[in-house]
Amino acid sequence: MRLLTLLLVALCLGCSGKGERPAMVEVPSGPCIIGADRDQDGDSTPDEWPLRTVEVGRFEIDRLETTLGQYLECVAVGACPATPEELHNVPSNSCNWSRADKLEHPVNCVTWKQADAYCRWKNKRLPSEIEWEKAARGTDGRRYPWGEQWIPGRANVGDGRFTQPVGGYPKGASPYGMLDALGNVMEWTADSYEEGLNPGISQRAARGKNRVVRGGGFGSGDWGRRLSYRDWYAPDHRDPRIGFRCARGPALPTDVKKATPCRFAGFSQKLRVPAGEFTVGCDPQQRDDCQPGNPSRKVRLHSFEIDAREVGVYDYLQCVQAGKCTLPDPGKYCNFGKADRLDHPVNCIDQQQARDYCAFRNGRLPTALEWEKAARGIDGRRFPWGESQPTCNLTCSGINGSGCGKDRTFVAGSLLAGASPYGALDMAGNVWEWTVDRDPARDGAMIVKGGAWDERAGLPAYRFRSHPAAARVDNVGLRCVYASPN
C-alpha cells in the first residue's frame, strides 16, 4: 500500500513537470586523459594504471543522477522491476525506497539490471566507464570534477550517512556540467569488470561478470574520491551507495570495421632499451629447459625502442583503414572481427602483415636478440618478471587451461605485474611474436618469441619457436621496434 501511494505521487510529479528527467549534457568527440599514474598518484591502485590518452566518440549523459521519483514512474508503467519489500523504508541501511521525502534523491539499492531497464525505457543506455570518466574529468585528466585540489563542500562524500537531493552541489560540476559525478551514489556503468580498462588485474573480479561502478558514494573515504577510482559488484548486487545515470549516443561498437573508439588506448607507449651487453640464451648446465640453437652467451646491442605492449586489434584496424595492412584471417580464436576483442592482441596474421604494420608505424619487427634483451634485461633472468614460477597474475598462458581458463587471450598490456625490467608487458604469454630472424634448423621458418595463451612451454624468455613466414596462427601476433632517438 505504501509503495502504491509513492507510485501515485511519482506519477503526479511527472505530470506536473517537477519530476521531468534531467537535461543531458553533451560530451563532444575527441581525446581525453583517463586512468592514473602509479608514481604520481600514490594512492591509486593497479587497475587504474596507466595514465593514458584515449579517443572517445560523441555522446550525451544525464546531468543528474536518476532519482527515486523518476524510477518509480518506470515501475508504475510496468517497465522496471520494483525493489523487494524488505528493503522499503529501512533507514538503517539508507535505502531510499518507500521514502516520500526522498523522491528527489538518487534511487539506490537497485541492481545493474534495474538500472539497465530504466535507461532502455528512456531510450537511452548505461554509459561505458570510459564515457563516464570523460564526462566527469573532461579532457585534462583532473583528479576531481572541479580540478586538482580537494575542496570541502563540493560533494556529498566522506562522512555522510545518507544521500542528498540530486544536483545539490553545483560547485562540484564537471567540465561538461555533470553534477554529483563525485559523491551521493556510485554509479553503475555498462561494462563488466573484465571488459574494462585493465582486465585480468584482479582475481576477485575474475570470479564472475562483475559490473563496474564509478564515482565515490556518500560513504566513500579518501580512496573513493579520485575520478579514476574503479570498483565492481555482481550485477544482482543491491547497495545503498549505488545508483546510476543514463547516456545516449552511438552504441558501443558491434562491428569492428565501423567501430567508434570508446575505451581503447592510442598506439602503445615506446620503451627505450639502452645500448650495452647482456646475457642471451640458456646454459643447459644451469637450467633444464634450454633449447638447441640458443646457447648462453654475451651479446652487445645498440639502443632501440620497443612497444610496451603487443599490438592490439584496434591498433591494427588503423592500419587496415589507412590501406597499409590487409585483413587478418577469421576463426574461432582469431581476435579481429570480434567487437569485445578490440583491445586484445591482434593474431592470425603472417609475418608480412606484421612487417606492414610496423612500417605503418615507422618501425620494424625486432630481431630475436632485441626481443630477448627487452624481455630479460641484462641479468639473464628466466622470465620477464624474474625467476618465480608463472601465475595468472603474471602471464596469460596455459595455466589452469588455455588462457588461464578463459580459453582466449587477455587484453594487451593488462598484466602489469609481469612487466620486464624495461617495462614491456606480455613478453611471456598472450601471443607469440614475430621476429625478422630465420630458424637455422627449419628451412624458411621464422622465429617467434614469447609463449602464448594456449601453452606453457614457451614462457622462458630464452625459448623460441618458428613458423613459415606465410603462416597465420591464432597464437602469434607482434610488437614493433623503433630507432632510438639520439
KEMI-585278 format. One record per atom (N, C-alpha, C, O): x, y, z. Coordinates in steps of 0.05 Angstrom, whole numbers, plus 5000, padded with zeros to 4 digits. Layout:
REM residues N
XYZ
...
END
This chain:
REM residues 486
501749765000
500050005000
501750255000
501250454986
503950245016
505750485018
507050534991
507350754982
507950304977
509150334951
507250444931
507950614915
504650354932
502650454913
502250754916
502050894897
502250844941
501951124946
504251284934
503851494922
506751184937
509051314926
508951314896
509851514883
508051104884
507751094855
505951314845
506451444825
503751344859
501851564851
503151834854
502752004837
504551874876
505952124880
507952174857
508152394847
509451964851
511451994830
510252064803
511252234788
507951934797
506551994772
505552284771
505652414751
504552374794
503652654795
505952844791
505653054778
508252784803
510552954799
511352964770
512053174759
511152734756
511752724728
509852894712
510653034693
507252884719
505253044704
505653344709
505153504691
506453414732
506753694739
509253814727
509554064726
511153644719
513653744709
515853744729
518153764722
515253714755
517253714775
519153474773
521453484779
517953254764
519553014762
520652954734
521452734729
520753154717
521753114690
524653014691
526153084709
525352854671
528152754670
530052984668
529453184655
532352964680
534253184679
535353224651
535453034635
536153464645
537353524619
539853364617
541153294636
540553314592
543053174586
545253374578
544553584567
547653304584
549953474575
551353334552
551453084552
552253484534
553653374511
556653354516
557853544526
557853124509
560653084511
561753044483
561152844471
563153234472
564053214444
566052994440
567352904458
566352914415
568352704408
571152834411
571453074409
573052654415
575752754418
577352604439
576152434453
579852664442
581552524462
581052624490
580152844495
581652454509
581652534537
583652364552
584452154543
584352454576
586252304593
584752154614
582952264627
585351894616
584051724636
586151574652
588551564645
585251444673
587051274689
588651434709
587951664716
590751314719
592451444740
595351364735
595951154724
597151534744
599951484743
600951354769
600551464790
602051114767
602850964791
604851114809
604951064833
606451294797
608351434812
607251694823
607751764847
605751844807
604652104816
602252074833
601752244851
600551864828
598151824844
598751594863
598051364858
599951664886
600951454904
598751284916
599351064925
596251384918
594151234930
592451084909
590450964915
593351094884
591850954863
592450654864
594350564877
590850494850
591050204850
591750104822
591250244803
592749854820
593749764793
591649764772
592249804748
589049724779
587049724757
586349994747
584650024729
587550204758
587250474747
589550554729
589350734713
591750404730
594150464714
593850364686
592250174681
595250484666
596850724669
595250974662
592950954654
596451214666
595251464656
595751464626
597951434617
593551504610
593851494582
591651664568
589751744580
592051704542
590151854526
588551664509
589651484497
585851694509
584151534492
582351714476
581951944482
581351604454
579551754437
576651664443
576151424444
574851844447
572051774454
570151914435
570452154429
568251764424
566251874406
564352054421
564052044445
562852224406
560852404418
558652244431
557752034421
557752344454
555452224468
554152434486
555352654490
551852374497
550552544517
550252384542
550052134541
550152514565
549852374590
548152554608
548252794607
546452424625
544752564643
546352754661
548352674672
545352994663
546753194681
546553104710
548353154726
544352974717
543852894745
543552594747
542852454727
543952484770
543452204775
540452154774
538852334781
539651914767
536751844766
535551844794
536751734812
533351974797
532052004823
530151774829
529351624811
529551744854
527551544862
524851604848
523551414839
524051854847
521551924835
521451844805
519451744796
523651894791
523751814763
523651514760
522251414742
525051374776
525051084774
522250964780
521350774767
520851084799
518150984806
516251024783
514350864780
516651224766
514951264743
515251014725
513250914713
517750914722
518250684706
516950434718
515850264703
517050414744
515650194758
512650204753
511350004749
511550444754
508650484753
507550394726
505250304725
509150414705
508150334679
508950044672
508549954649
510249914691
510949634687
513449584671
514049364662
515049794666
517549764650
519949704667
522049614656
519849754693
522149704711
521149534735
518949574745
522849354744
522149204768
522449364794
524249534795
520749314813
520949444839
523049304856
523849084850
524049444876
525949324895
524349164915
522149244923
525448944925
524048774944
522948934968
524249114978
520648854978
519348985000
521149005025
520949205040
522848805029
524448815054
526449045055
527449115076
526849175032
528649405031
527149665033
528449885033
524549655034
523049905035
523050025063
522749885083
523550285064
523250425090
524950305112
524050255134
527450255106
529350155126
531550355129
533650335116
531150555147
533150775149
535950675156
537950795150
536050445170
538650355180
540550285157
542950315160
539450205134
541250145111
541250365090
542450325069
539950585095
540050825078
538750785051
539150945033
537150565047
535750545021
533450745020
532150795040
533150864997
531151084995
528350984988
526451144988
528050734982
525450624974
523250684995
523750665019
520850744986
518550805002
518851045020
517451075041
520751225013
521151465029
520051705013
521251794994
517651795021
516452025006
518152275007
517852444990
519852295027
521652525029
524152495013
525852665014
524452264998
526952214983
526452194953
528152094938
524152294944
523552264915
525452414897
525852344874
526752624908
528652774892
531552694898
533452814889
531852484914
534452364919
535052164898
533252064884
537552084895
538151874875
536851604884
536851544907
535851464864
534851194870
537351024877
539451044863
537150864897
539350684904
538250414911
535850354908
540050234920
539249954926
538049824901
536349654903
538949904877
537949784852
540249624840
542549694842
539449404827
541449234813
542249354786
541049544777
544249244775
545049334748
542849284728
542449454711
541349064730
539149014712
536949214714
535749294694
536449304739
534349514742
535249774729
533649914716
537849844733
538850084721
538750064690
537950254677
539549834680
539449794651
536549814640
536149934619
534649694655
531849704646
530849994645
529450064626
531550154665
530650434665
531750584641
530250724628
534350554637
535550704614
534350624588
533850784570
533850364584
532550274560
529750394557
528950464535
528250404579
525550524579
525650814569
523850904556
527750954576
528151234567
529451254540
530251474531
529751024526
531151024500
533951124503
535051264485
535251044524
537951114530
539450854536
538550634530
541750874548
543350644557
545150734580
545450964585
546250534594
548250604614
550750684599
551450584578
552250874611
554750964598
556950754601
556950604621
558750734582
561150584587
562750724608
562450964613
564650574621
566150714642
568050924631
568751114646
568950894606
570651094595
569051344588
569951564592
566551304579
564851544575
564351684601
564451924603
563751524622
563251644648
565751804657
565452034667
568051694654
570451824663
571052084648
571852284659
570552084621
570952324606
568952544615
569652774618
566452464618
564352654627
565052774654
564353004659
566352624671
566952714698
569552874699
569753064715
571552804683
574152924684
574853124663
576753284665
573253134641
573953294619
576253174603
576552934603
577853344591
579953244574
582753254587
584653154575
582953384610
585553434621
586353234643
588453274656
584753034649
585452834668
585452924697
586952814714
583853124703
583853234731
583053024751
581752824744
583853064776
583352874797
580452884807
579252684813
579253134808
576553174818
575053324796
576253434777
572353324797
570853454775
571653744772
571453844749
572353884793
572954174792
575954234789
576554464784
577654044791
580554094788
582253904803
581453674808
584653984810
586553814823
586553804853
587353614865
585454014865
585554034894
582853974906
580754054896
582853824928
580353764942
579254014956
580754154970
576654074952
575354304964
572954194979
571054104967
572954215006
570654115022
568054255013
568054495005
565854115015
563254225010
562354214981
560354334974
563954084964
563254074935
562153794927
561553754904
561953614946
560853354940
559853224966
561053264987
557753064963
556752914986
558352654988
557452444979
560652675001
562452445003
563952455029
564452675040
564652225040
566252225064
564752145088
564151915093
563952355104
562752305130
559752255128
558452175148
558552315105
555652295103
554652015106
555951825097
552251985118
551051715120
548651675102
547651455100
547851885088
545451875072
545852035046
547652195044
544151975027
544152135002
543052415007
541952465028
543452584987
542352854986
540752884960
541252734941
538953084958
537653134933
539653164910
541753284914
539053054887
540953064864
541453354856
539653524858
543853414848
544553674838
544953884860
544954124855
545153794885
545353974907
548154094912
548454254930
550054024895
552754134898
553654254871
555454134858
552554474863
553154594837
556054664833
557054664811
557454734855
560254794852
562054554847
564454584841
560854324849
562254074843
561953974815
562453744809
560954144797
560354064769
562853984754
565054094759
562553804736
564853724718
565153934696
563454114694
567253914680
567654104658
565254114639
564854324626
563753904637
561453904618
558853964633
556653964620
558954014659
556554084674
555153844687
553053884698
556353614687
555253384701
555553414731
557653484740
553353374746
553353414775
553353144789
552452944779
554453154813
554652914830
556252694817
555852454823
558152764800
559952554789
561552434812
562152194812
562052594832
563452504856
561452544879
560552764884
560952324893
559152344916
556252264910
555552214888
554652274932
551852194932
551651894928
551451744948
551751784903
551851494900
553951434879
554451584860
555251204882
556851084860
554851014838
552450974843
555850974814
554050944791
554750704774
557150664767
552750534768
553150304751
553950404723
553050614713
555750254710
556450304682
555750064665
555049854676
555950084639
555249864622
557349634622
556649414615
559749694631
561949504627
562149294650
561649364673
562749054642
563548854662
566448904668
567949004651
567348834692
570048904701
572148794682
574048934675
571848544674
574048424658
574048544630
575948494615
572048704622
572048834596
572649134599
572149284580
573649214623
574049494628
576849584620
577949504600
578049754636
580549884629
582849694629
584349684610
583249544650
585449354652
584549084662
585149014685
583248934645
582248674653
584548494662
586848534654
583948294678
585848104687
587448184711
589148024720
587048424722
588648514744
587848364770
589548294786
585348324774
584348234800
583147964798
581447904781
583947784816
582747524818
579947544828
578247374820
579347734845
576647774855
574747824832
572547704832
575547994814
573848054792
573547824772
571447804759
575547654771
575447434752
573447214760
572947034744
572247234783
570447024792
567747044778
566246854779
567147264765
564547284752
564347544736
566247694735
562147574723
561747814706
560848054724
558648154721
562648134741
562148374757
561948624740
563448654721
560148804747
559749054733
561149284747
561249294771
562349454731
563849684742
562049904752
560049964739
562650014775
561350254785
563550474787
565850414793
562750724782
564550944783
563451174800
561051194803
565351334810
564551564826
564151494855
562751304861
565351634873
565051574902
562251624911
560851794901
561351464931
558751504943
558851664969
560951754977
556451694981
556351865005
558051755028
558751905046
558651495027
560251375049
563151335042
564651225058
563951415018
566751365009
568751535024
568351765030
570951405031
573151555043
574951665022
574251704998
577451735030
579351855011
579751674987
580251774964
579751414990
580251224969
578251254946
578951194923
575851344952
573751364931
573451634918
571651674902
575151824925
574852094915
576152144888
575452334874
578051984881
579352014854
577351934833
575951734835
577252094812
575452024790
576451784774
574951674757
578951704777
579951464764
579251214780
579750994770
578251244804
577651004821
575550824808
573550924798
576050564809
574250374798
573450174820
575150094836
570950084819
570049874837
568149694821
567349764798
567449464831
565849284816
564149114835
564949054858
561749044825
559948874841
558448684822
558248744798
557448474833
555748294817
553348444807
552348614821
552248374783
550048534772
547448514788
545648674784
547248314806
544848294822
545248414850
543548384868
547548554854
548148674880
546448924885
546049084866
545448954909
544049194917
545549334939
546549204958
545849594937
547449734956
546450024959
545850154939
546150124984
545150404987
547050604975
546250834971
549550534970
551450714959
551450724929
552950884917
549850554915
549950524886
547350614873
545250514881
547550784853
545350864836
546250864808
547850694799
545351054792
546151064764
545151324750
543551474761
546151364726
545151564708
545351444680
546751244676
544051554660
543951444633
545451614613
546051844618
546151494591
547451624569
545951574544
544251404542
546651724523
545451694497
547551764476
549051954479
547451614455
549451664433
549951404419
548451204423
551951394402
552551144387
552950914407
554350944427
551750684401
552150454418
555050374418
556550444401
555850214438
558550104439
558949934413
557049824403
561349924403
561849804377
560849514376
561349354393
559449454354
558649184349
559849084323
559748844317
560949254307
562249184282
565049304281
565249554280
567049144282
569749244285
570549424261
572149604265
569349384238
570049544215
568949824216
569850004203
566849864233
565550124236
565850234264
564450424272
567650114280
567750174308
568550464313
570450564301
567150594332
567950854342
569550804368
568550664386
572050904370
573650844394
572250944419
571351174420
572050774439
570750844464
572650814488
572950994504
573950584490
575550534513
578350434505
579650304521
579150494481
581650374471
583850574470
583550784457
586050514483
588250704484
589450744456
589050584438
590950964454
592451014429
594650814426
594850624441
596250854405
598450664400
600150634425
600450814441
601350394426
602950324450
605150524456
606350644438
605550574482
607850724490
610450584481
610550344480
612450744475
615050624467
616950634491
617150834505
618350414495
620250394517
623150384506
623650244486
624950534518
627650534509
629250314522
629250274546
630650164506
632549954515
635350054509
636050084486
636950114529
639550244525
641550054512
641249814513
643550174499
645750014488
647249874510
647349964533
648549654502
650249514522
650149214519
648749104501
651649084536
651948794535
649848664553
649048764574
648948424544
647048274561
647447974556
648747894536
646347814573
646547524571
644147414555
641847464562
644647274534
642547164517
642846854518
644946754523
640546724513
640646434511
640546294538
639746414558
641346044538
640945874562
643245674564
644145554544
644245634588
646445444594
645145184605
644045194627
645344964590
643944714599
645144604625
643844434638
647444694633
648544604659
647244754682
647444664705
645844974676
644545134697
641545104696
640145144717
640445054673
637545034670
636744784655
638344684638
634444674661
633644414649
631644454626
630744254615
631144694617
629244734595
630544894572
629145044558
633244864569
634545004547
633744884521
632544674519
634345034500
633444964473
635844974454
637345174454
636244764438
638444784418
638145024400
635945094392
640345144393
640345374375
640445644390
640445854377
640445644416
640545894431
642245854456
641245874478
644845814452
646645764475
647046024491
646746244481
647845994516
648446224533
650946374523
652946244518
650746634520
653046794511
652547084516
650347174522
654647244515
654447534518
654247664491
655647594472
652447854489
651947994463
651648294469
650548374490
652748454451
652448744454
650548854432
650848784409
648649024440
646749134421
646749444423
647449554444
646049574401
645549864401
642949914416
641349724419
642450164424
639950224437
637650224416
638150254392
635250174426
632850174409
630450224426
630650224451
628150264414
625650284428
623850054420
624049954397
622049974438
620249754433
617449824444
617249954464
615449714431
612649754441
612449644469
613449424475
611149794487
610749694514
608849464516
608949304534
607049434496
605149214496
604949104468
605849224449
603648874466
603248754440
601248934423
599549074435
601448914397
599649074380
596848964383
596348724380
594949144389
592149064393
590549064367
591449174347
588248944368
586448944345
585749224336
585849284312
585149404355
584449674348
586849814335
586449974316
589249764345
591649884332
591849794303
592249954285
591549534299
591849424272
589649524254
590049564230
587249564265
585049674249
585749944237
584949994214
587250104251
588050364240
589650334214
589450484196
591350124214
593050064191
591349964168
591750044145
589349794174
587449704153
585949934141
585749954116
584850104158
583350334148
584950524132
583950674115
587650534138
589450714123
590250584096
591650714080
589450334091
590150204067
592950094066
593950024045
594250074090
597049984091
597249694101
599449564098
595149574111
595149304121
592749154110
590649264104
593048894107
590848714098
589548584122
590748574143
587148474118
585648364140
586848104150
587847944134
586848064177
587647804188
585647594180
583447654171
586447344184
584547124179
582347124200
582847204223
579947024193
577846984213
578246704226
579846544217
576846664248
577046404261
576046424290
575846644301
575446194302
574346194329
576146344349
575146484366
578746304347
580646424366
582046674354
583946774366
581246754330
582447004318
580947244329
578447244329
582347444338
581147664353
579947874334
577948014342
581047914310
580048124293
577148044284
576647824276
575348244285
572648194277
570748134300
568348104296
571848124324
570248074348
570148334364
572248434374
567748454368
567548714380
568548734408
569248944418
568548504423
569448504450
572448454452
573548414474
573848444429
576748394430
578448624418
580748574411
577248854416
578749074404
581349144418
583149244406
581349094444
583849154460
585448904466
587248924483
584848684453
586548444455
588648454433
588348604414
590748284436
592748284415
591648184388
590147994388
592448314366
591748204340
593247944336
595647924343
591947754324
593247494318
592247404290
590947554276
593047164282
592147054256
593247224233
591847264213
595647334237
596947484215
599647354209
600947234226
600447374184
603047264176
605247464180
604747694188
607747384175
609947564181
609947814163
610748024173
609147794138
609048024121
606948224131
607448464130
604748134140
602748314152
603848454177
603448694181
605448304193
606748434216
608748644207
608848854219
610248584186
612148774176
610749024166
611649254171
608548984151
607049214140
606049394163
606049634160
605049274184
604049434206
606349604218
606049844223
608549474224
610849624236
611749844217
612550064227
611749804191
612450014173
610450244174
611250474172
607950184177
605850384181
606450554205
605850794205
607650434226
608350584250
611150704249
612150804269
612450694225
615250784223
617150624240
619050724251
616550364242
618250184257
618849934241
618649934216
619649724254
620249474242
619949244262
619649304286
619949004253
619848774271
622548754285
624648824274
622648654310
625148624324
626748384314
625648194303
629348394319
630948154317
630347984341
629348084361
631047734340
630647554364
632347654387
631547634410
634747764381
636447864403
635248114416
635248134440
634248294400
632948534411
630548454428
630248564450
628948274418
626648184433
627548074460
626348134481
629547904460
630347774484
631547974505
631147944529
633048164495
634048364514
631848524527
631848574551
629848604510
627548754521
626048594542
624848704560
625948324538
624548154557
626048084582
624848064603
628748054580
630347954602
632048164616
632948114639
632548394604
634348574616
637248474613
637848324594
638948544632
641748474630
642648264650
644948194651
640748164666
641547974687
641047684681
641447504698
640147624656
639847354648
637547204661
637546954663
635547344670
633247224684
631747034665
631947044641
630246854678
628846654663
626246764650
625646724626
624746914666
622247034657
622547344657
624347444671
620847484644
620947774644
620847894673
622148094678
619347774691
618947874718
621047764737
621247864760
622647574729
624647464747
624847164745
624547044723
625247034768
625546744769
623146594779
623046344777
621246734791
618946594803
617146464782
617146554759
615846254789
614246094771
611846254760
610746434775
610946204736
608646354724
606046314740
605546094749
604546524742
601846524753
600046684734
601146824717
597446674738
595646824720
595647124726
594247274712
597047214747
597447494751
599747604736
600147844733
601347414725
603847484711
603647434681
604947574665
602147234673
602147154645
599447034637
598246884653
598547084613
596246944602
597346704586
598246744564
597146474598
598246234586
596545994593
594346024603
597645754588
596145514593
596245424621
596545184627
595845604640
595645534668
592745504675
591045674669
592045274686
589145214692
587445214667
585145294667
588645124645
587245124619
588045364602
589245554612
587545344576
588345554557
587345824566
585045864575
589146024563
588446294571
587646314601
585846464608
589146174618
588546174647
585646094652
584346204670
584645904636
581945814640
579845964624
577545874624
580546184611
578646344596
578446264566
576746344552
580346094558
580445994531
580646214510
579346194489
582146414516
582646644497
584946804508
585946754529
585647004493
587747194501
586647384523
584247384528
588447534536
587647754554
587948014539
589148024517
586948224550
587348494539
590448544538
591848494557
591348654516
594148714513
595148904534
593949124538
597248834548
598449014568
596949024595
597349214610
595248834601
593648854625
595048724650
594248784672
597048554646
598248424669
600848574677
603048504669
600448784692
602648964699
604748834716
607148904714
603948634732
605948504750
607948344734
610048274744
607348274709
609148114692
611048274675
612148174656
611348534682
613048714665
615948624665
616948514685
617348674643
620148624641
621748844655
620549044664
624448824657
625949034671
625649304658
626049514671
624949314632
624649564618
621649654618
621049864607
619849494629
617049564630
615349434608
612949494606
616549264591
614949144569
613148934581
613848774599
610648924571
608548744581
607948514562
608348544538
607048294573
606248054557
608547944541
608047844519
610947964551
613147834537
613447544545
615347404536
611647444561
611347164566
608347104565
606847184583
607446974544
604546914542
603047114525
604147294513
600447074524
598447214507
598847124478
597346954469
600747234463
601347124437
604347114433
605847284442
605246904417
607946914407
608247164389
606247274380
610747254385
611147504370
613247454347
615347354352
612447544323
614247514300
616847674305
616847894316
619047554295
621647704293
622447684264
621147564247
624747814257
625747814230
627647584225
628647554202
628347424245
630447224242
629346954233
627146874240
631046814218
630346544209
631246344229
633146384244
629846124230
630645894246
632545724230
631745604210
635145714238
637145564222
636445264220
637445134202
634845164238
634244874238
631844814220
631344574215
630345014211
627944964195
628045154170
627745394173
628345034148
628645194123
626145364119
623945254117
626545624116
624345804110
622645884134
620746044130
623145784157
621545844181
622746084195
625146124197
620946254206
621746494220
621246474250
619246354259
623146574266
622946544295
620746724307
620446954299
619246604325
617346754342
618246724371
619346514378
617746924387
618646924415
616246994433
614447134426
616446884458
614746984479
612646804491
611546864512
612046574479
609946404490
607146504484
606846724473
605046354491
602446424482
600246344502
600846194521
597846434497
595546394515
594846094518
593546024538
595545924499
594645654499
596845444506
596445214502
599045544517
601245354524
603045474546
602945714552
604645304558
606545394579
609445364571
611145504582
610045184552
612745104547
614545334537
616945334542
613345534524
614945744511
615445984529
616546184519
614545984554
614646224570
617446324577
617846564577
619446154583
622146264589
623046434565
622746364542
624246664571
624846864551
627046774532
627346894511
628546564538
630646464520
629546254501
631046174483
627146164504
626045964485
624746104461
624146344461
624445944440
623246054416
621845834400
622245594406
620245904381
619045724362
619445844334
620646054332
618545704314
618645814287
616245724271
615145504275
615445894252
613245834234
614045934206
615646114203
612945804186
613345924159
612446214158
610446284171
613746374143
613146654142
610246704134
609046914141
609046524118
606346564109
604246454128
601846474122
605046334150
603146214169
601546434183
602646634192
598946384186
597246564202
596046394225
594246234221
597146434248
596646254271
595246404293
595846644297
593346274306
591746424326
593146474352
592046594371
595646384355
597246454379
599746614372
601646614388
599746744349
602046914341
601147194334
599247224318
602447394345
601947674339
604547824335
606447714323
604648064346
607048224341
607348454361
605348534374
609648574362
610248844371
612548944355
613948794342
612949204354
614849334337
617149454353
616949504377
619449494339
621649654350
622149894332
621249904309
623650084344
624050344330
626850434335
628150364355
627850604318
630550724322
630350894347
628451044352
632450884363
632551034388
633351314382
635351364368
631951524393
632751804389
635451854400
636251734420
636952024387
639652094397
639452254423
641452334434
END
